[in-house]
Structures are given as structure tokens and as C-alpha cells.
Amino acid sequence: MTAVRRGLEPLIPALRRFARALSRDAETADDLVQDTLVRALRAEHLFHGGDLRTWLFTILLNLDRNRRRGLSRRPILTVIEDADPPAEPGSDGTGRDIERGLSLLPPEQREVLLLVALEGMSYREAADVQGVPIGTVMSRLSRARTTLRTHVDGELPKLRSVP
Amino acid sequence: MADATITEDELHAYADGFLPADRLAAAEAFLAANPAEAARVAEWRAQAAALRERFGPVADEPLPERLQIDNIALRASGLRRKIAIAASIALIVGATVGWFANDYFKIPTQNQMARALADAALEAHRLYINEVRHPIEVRANEAHLLPWLSRRVGSQVKAPDLGDEGYKLLGGRLLPGSRGPAALIMYEGQGGERVTITCVRSASNERSNFKWRQMGDIGALAWIDAGLGFVVAGPADRDKLDRIARSVYAAYELPADRK
């Protein structure tokens, strides 16, 4: 088994999580992850060290952009809100609200927010994944958080003070 | 005092846990003095918590089969794609050669087509010979095997007797192609080794020579004749495969109603 293949395997769950949040559709998300992994293995000769995780997320984002570009050319209606499976047991309305909030964000802002807040990437890593300067990441993140606040205000649990 | 000013970026870093330790005290002092800013930071954290609560469990779900690394590796190797285009293990009994050629060469010569055909069949052969439980779709003792394959391929498919070479007919399967189906006939030797004949219809009636291809311990002979493309694949014993290929060739030379 090659080094890339060995390194790839433990990253699959995180890729799924990210893709699911990105697309809010389980099937689409797994398609993205599958294509990402296949591409990574086919192109492993192009990977010369560096951060495997960053590289994989970069591939996934590029595929997602291609996918969305493809969709926008086709006269297909996707009902995002209804495409999801019911919320997992035990989750309250928050999950749905955050999904709705995500769906309202421009893609680049959604990507940054998920890379940082869901995947725990540093701003530097997020910048590498998106291929933009770190300042762009910061402004996207800031706008994402502001937009999300506007849209889900009153639905997220209100915090009265900072602990 | 410049130090006491907390930038917007620093606020995000604070919310995300990335603020350097030497700025923490300043950030906390700033937030204590600015409740509106503190509320923003709290909300960002709540957003992040909601994201993790909603999507975090996805990482704990069992991986579907198609995302398991072995299947990914198989896909990445191109085997599946080639099977979809090509044929498989033993003796290739008939489909369109233009069908193979299309994917490999724009304006192929007969010899190029035969080579491409062999390469495609080799890949498929490799996959199916290792299939213990379902190497074939229809067993040899089912009377509809050859009529079925012939009907689908659109040309008479034959399964020559390879008993002299020590091979027993196992059965056959149909393989998908962009221009039409290909038939795969599989034989098995005493030691469990397998030989396949793949047959696809060819776009032309020209003949090619026998083309030899080898991939590791598997070899294939491919040729085009009388509107059909053939590939015989099996253990890389050139002489043996040559004899098998000649048996196949001979079987197809006979008028259809006599074999």
C-alpha cells in the first residue's frame, strides 16, 4: 500500500463530514468524497509531501465547484431543503436551522466557515485549501458569520453572556 | 495603547481558539468592556457548536462500501472503467471492435484495434478470473447460454471445445460496451486456472494478425476477423494460448450451422 493510500484512509470520515455539510445531501456528499479519493489515488505521483489533508480538501472543493457549475447549466431543480434525511434522533431544531443558514451563504463563505468551524482548520490551512490569501479567508469568515447571524437570529440558542 | 485594541481578526481567532496566549488577556479585557462584541463572539461559537452537533456524527457513520479504501483503489486503477468498456477473461467472442477502438484510438489501424482490444480484455480477465463465486452469469450446462450471448452480441457466439488443452467450459457473461454488448466465455483448467474468450462485433471486415499482449502472469492474443474482434486471455503461456486461439479461429471458420 502506498504512503498516500495509507494516509488517505483515516481522513475519509472527515471528508464525508465536510462534504455532507457542504452539500447538505448525503448522496451528493458521498459522490464528492468518492471522486476526491479516486482522483487523489490517480494523482498520487503529483503529491510530493506536504499536508495530505489540505490537498484532499482542495480536490474536494474543486470537484464541488465543477459540480455546481454543471448544475447551473442544467435545467434541474434541486429542492435542497427537502433533500435531506430527517434529523438524527436527539437533535433539536438547531440542526435544521444551521442547515438553512448554510444554504443561504455564498459558496466561498460556506467553505471557509466549514473548514474552520467544523473541521478545525487554521486560517492558514483554510487559505491553502481555497488557494487565496489569508486576508481573504478572514473577510469571508467574518461575512459568513454575520450573514448566518442575520438569518438564524432568534433560532440559535441565545447566549446572554460569555462564560 | 495599541496592545489594548483587539482587531476583528483577533476576535475570530479568539472565538476559534487560535489567539496566541500572549493576546488572551487583552482579548478578554476587551470583551469584558464591550458586551456587544462579547455577544458576537458567543454567537460565533454557538454557530460552530451547532455545525459540529449537526454534522459531527457523520464522521462516525460506518463507511459505505464504495468509500472503502480497497474499492477506491480498484476504481482508481481504472479496472472498473475498463470492464465497462471492454471484456474479460477467457475467450472473447464478439462485439464491436469500433467500440473498443473508439475509446483508445481515434482512427485506429486493424493492428492497433487488436492491441487495444487485448489490453482491455486483459484487464477484465484479471478481474473475473479471481472471482470465485460469480465468475460467470450463465453456466455452461444451461442450454440458453450461446443463443443468449449470440442474440445480445448480434452475431453467432461459439464456445469451442478446449478439452484437448485441458480446459472445461464454465459458462459466459455479457459485458457492457458503448456500441453494444460483448460476450465473455470462460473456461477452467484442472488447477483452477482460467482462460477467457471475449468476442465483440467489429466495425470493419478487415483482418488483423494475432497480437500478443502480456501483463504480469497473464497473456492475451487478440485478432479481428470477419467482422468480429476476439481476445483469448489466460496464463501467460504463449504456446498454449496460441493453440487455443487457433481452436477459436477454426471454430469460427466453420459455417455457423455446422459448429
Contacts between the chains, C-beta under 8 A, distances in Angstrom:
chain1	res1	chain2	res2	distance
A	5	B	69	6.5
A	5	B	73	6.4
A	8	B	69	6.7
A	8	B	72	8.0
A	9	B	69	4.8
A	12	B	63	6.2
A	12	B	67	5.9
A	12	B	69	7.4
A	13	B	58	7.7
A	13	B	59	3.8
A	13	B	60	7.2
A	13	B	61	7.9
A	13	B	63	7.4
A	14	B	59	5.8
A	16	B	58	5.5
A	16	B	59	6.5
A	16	B	61	7.3
A	16	B	63	7.6
A	16	B	67	7.1
A	17	B	55	5.3
A	17	B	56	6.7
A	17	B	58	4.3
A	17	B	59	4.3
A	18	B	55	8.0
A	20	B	55	5.8
A	20	B	58	4.7
A	21	B	51	6.7
A	21	B	54	7.6
A	21	B	55	4.3
A	21	B	58	7.8
A	30	B	64	6.2
A	30	B	66	7.1
A	30	B	67	6.2
A	33	B	67	5.9
A	34	B	66	5.7
A	34	B	67	5.9
A	34	B	72	6.9
A	34	B	75	7.6
A	37	B	67	7.1
A	37	B	69	7.7
A	37	B	72	4.4
A	37	B	76	7.6
A	38	B	72	5.9
A	38	B	75	5.1
A	38	B	76	4.8
A	41	B	72	6.3
A	41	B	73	6.1
A	41	B	76	3.6
A	42	B	76	5.0
A	87	B	54	7.8
A	88	B	57	6.1
A	91	B	53	6.7
A	91	B	54	6.7
A	94	B	50	4.9
A	94	B	53	6.6
A	94	B	54	7.1
A	95	B	50	7.1
A	95	B	53	6.6
A	95	B	54	3.8
A	97	B	50	7.3
A	98	B	47	7.0
A	98	B	50	4.2
A	98	B	51	5.8
A	98	B	54	5.4
A	99	B	54	6.6
A	101	B	47	7.7
A	102	B	51	8.0
A	113	B	47	7.8
A	113	B	51	7.6
A	114	B	51	7.0
A	116	B	16	6.0
A	117	B	16	7.2
A	117	B	44	8.0
A	117	B	47	6.7
A	117	B	48	3.7
A	117	B	51	5.3
A	117	B	52	7.5
A	118	B	48	7.5
A	118	B	51	4.8
A	118	B	52	6.1
A	118	B	55	5.9
A	118	B	56	7.7
A	122	B	18	6.3
A	123	B	13	7.6
A	123	B	18	6.9
A	138	B	8	7.7
A	138	B	9	5.0
A	138	B	12	6.6
A	141	B	12	5.8
A	142	B	8	6.1
A	142	B	12	6.6
A	145	B	12	7.7
A	145	B	40	7.9
A	145	B	43	7.7
A	145	B	44	5.1
A	145	B	47	6.5
A	148	B	47	5.5
A	149	B	40	7.7
A	149	B	43	5.7
A	149	B	47	7.6
A	152	B	47	7.8
A	156	B	43	6.8
A	156	B	46	5.2
A	156	B	47	6.8
A	156	B	50	6.4
A	157	B	46	6.1
A	159	B	39	7.2
A	159	B	42	4.1
A	159	B	43	6.7
A	159	B	45	7.9
A	159	B	46	5.9
A	161	B	38	7.2
A	161	B	42	7.5
A	162	B	31	6.1
A	162	B	38	4.6
A	162	B	39	7.9
A	162	B	41	6.5
A	162	B	42	5.1
